[in-house]
């Protein structure tokens, strides 16, 4: 009986990880792993390049409202930043672990940005769906 219970617990534990689609980081841990953390609104989203038969590289332009982490000059409020992310050709963003990023024009979010070399250039990159979070509430009157 104990053995069956132990097997059931182990299977449940592994199943939870099999269906988990993102690292179980807190926002503080996610910020620590990011080069820039900002709040902004998506101005445009476009396909930037073909990566392979399954994925394309997309580029979103984001109008920055505020920056809570980042080197001076890397990103500043009232500027725009290009954020790159991988996106599946078939559009199904939840089929990868971790999930793909999914952005829409006029979407307001908090972005946890890393730097990644794409070809010869370093780019501001969103690596997974959970790098795009609900933004903090705007102050009244803002």
N, C-alpha and C positions, 0 to 999 in steps of 0.2 A: 504494500500500500504506500509506504513512504517513498519507495523508488518511483512509483507512478506519479506521485505528487511532485517529486523533484524534477522528473522529466517534463511534466506539464508546466512547472514554473520556468524551467530553462527554455522551453519552446516559446512560452509567452514573452520572455525577456528578449530572445533573439528576434521574434516576430515584431516586437515594438521597434527594434532598431532597423529591421528590414523595411518597415513602412515609414520610418522617420525620414523626412526629406531635407532636413537642415541640421547643422550642428546645434547643439543645445547650449549656445552661448548666451550670456546675459548681454544687455545692450552695452554695459561697461567693457565686457570682454571683446565684443565685436568692435567697439571704438578703439580699443587697445591694438587690435590687429589691422586697423585701417590707417591710411595715410591722411585722409581728410574725412571729416564728418560734417555734413551740411544739410540744411533744410532748403527746399526750393520747389519750383513748379516746372513741370515738363513743358517746353515750348514746342519741340518737334521730335519726331522719332522717324528714322529712316534706315534702310539697309545700307551698310557701308561697304561690305565685301563678302564674297563667298569664302567660307572656311573649308568645308568639305561637302560630302554628299548629304550629310544630315543637318549641318548647322551653317548659319550665316553670322557675320559680325554686324551688329546694329549700333547706331550712334543716336543718342538722345541729347538734345541741347536743353539744359536746365537753367532757368533764371534763379540765381541764388538769393535767398532771403537772409540767411544767417549761416555762420560757420562756427562750429564749436570745437573743431580740432583741425589743425593743418598748419603748415609752414606759412609764414607771412608771404603774401603774394601768390600762393598756390591757388587760393580761391577766396574771393571777397564778396561781401554782400553787394547787391545791385549790379553784379556782373553776371555773365553767363559762362557755363562750363560744358564741354562735350564729355559725356559719359558713354563708354563703350560696354557692350555686353553681348554674350552669345545668345542666339535664339534659334530654336528648331525650325527647319523649313516647313514642317507641317503645322506649326503654330501651337502644338500641345506642350505647354510649359511645365506641366506636372509630371512628365514621364521620366525625368532624370532625378537622380539623388546626388547632390541637392538640386532643388527645382531651378528652372531657368528664370531669369528676370523677365518681368512683363510690365511694360510701361505704356501709358496712354497720354496723349496730349491733354494738358490742363490738370494732370494728376499732381497733387501736392504731397510731398513725402520727405522723410528724413533718409538721406543716402549715406551709406558707409562705403567709402571709396578706397580702393587699393590701386597701386600702380602695377601695371603689367606691360611687359615688352611685347608688342605686336609687330612682327617684322623687325625693322630697324628702329622703331620709335617706341618710347614709353608713353602709355596712355592711361588716363583715369578710367578705372575699370570696376564694374559691378560684377562680382563673381557668382552670386547666387541670389535666388529670390528673396531671401531674408536680409539681404543688404539694402532692401527698400522697405522701410518701416513706416508705420503711422507717424505723422509729424506731431510735435507738441502743438497744443492749441494756440491759436493766434491770440495775442493780448486784445482785450476789448478795445474797439476803436481802430484797430490796425488794418 
